[in-house]
Amino acid sequence: MKLPRHAEVWLFPLLKDRLRKSRTRTRPVRAWVAITDHYEPLGVGNSVETAQGRVARWRDRWPRIADDAPRDTAGQRPQYTFFYPQEEYERALLDGIAEMVRMGIADVEVHLHHEHEQRNSFIQKITDYCSRLTNDHGLLRQVDGKTVFGFIHGNWALDNSRPDGRWCGLNGEIALLRDLGCYADFTMPSIPSVTQGRVVNQIYWCTNHPECHPKSYDRGIEATVGGGRQGDLLMITGPVGLSTGGRLLPRIETGEIAGYNLPTPARVSKWFDVAPTVGGDLFLKLYTHGAQERNLEPLLGEGLGSLYRWLEEEADRRGIEIHWATAWQMYTAIDSLLHGRESFAGSAACFGEVKR
């Protein structure tokens, strides 16, 4: 049987994880669901007018989907996190997304595509961008007087992880993100890319290599209840699994939502089977590229509405609580567990939200 590309990186860790969890995993009592969108309305060479049309469709239809979807255990509407690229910044586009944030159904975090990057230019890009999001749009958060943000690396190439050095170029990126205020990275999984790390289906701590070798997140320490901070950067990863679905060869499941790979009840069930857990809490981080028309129309059609219904039904079938979360809210629930506190649900204020 021909294995998928770069299976040598992740297949053995996946099988090891499944064996370990079959022996030790306890039944979750809560499930936290976050959709992390690599949201790129300008894309490659699209006009501002095209991008404005994409944002307008989201602004029009996502609030209606969120209102019609089932509430979670705490009575919260579904949440959606737009990881917006620094290099695509346009004030009018961010203003449209910020309107959904003010409605209490969305959030914005940091996304970045770059190449041949240098340390100082990276620091300047992130610092200036976070300042714009905060000062011009009322986004991001202040914790202990410092702006904090979630991060997704463009083209999956976090910490210069491609062997050819493309689409990043910056060793030591993990430590820089930590110092700049990144509270967690949401890039993985990146299968079938060679950038995929060797840790799958775990929330874990990675530590920048002391000699700034690339791909420091290739190893890490699993996050545990009461374990506290055990590295430089928290990696919040999505589900990885194999499913046959009636086919001869297995299909890789990575939690992607796309027009060519829409949610189904079977996929939802698989996500619950393999997603990372911390104690009795399961963390289901899904991802998409929701600005592209091939994904935008299916998602804003039946895709997202059906997804939330199936997630609620699967949680009910398993007898566990369901909680809709932004990326920040998911992190906050994990952080509570890391410090030995019970994770909890409720309004935005209950998640330690800080006034923007």
Buried (B, 14 or more C-beta within 10 A) or exposed (E): EEEBEBBEBBBEBBEEBBEEBEEEEEEBBBBBBBBBBBBBBBBEEBEEEBBBBBBEBBBEBBBEBBEEBBBBBBEBBBBBBBBBBBEBBBEEBBEBBBEBBEBBBBBBBBBBBBEEBEEEEBEEBBEEBBEBBBEEBEBBBEEEEEBBBBBBBBBBBBBBBBEEBEBBBBBBBBBBBBEBBBBBBBBBBBBBBBBBBBBBBBBBBBBBBEEBEBBBBBBBBBBBBEBEEBBBBBBBBBBBBBBEEEEEEEBBBBBBBBBEBBBEBEBBBBBBBBBBBBBBBBBBBBBBBBBBEEBBEBBBBEBBBBBBBBBBBBBEEBEBBBBBBBBBBBBBBBBBBBEEEEBEBEEBEEBBBBEB
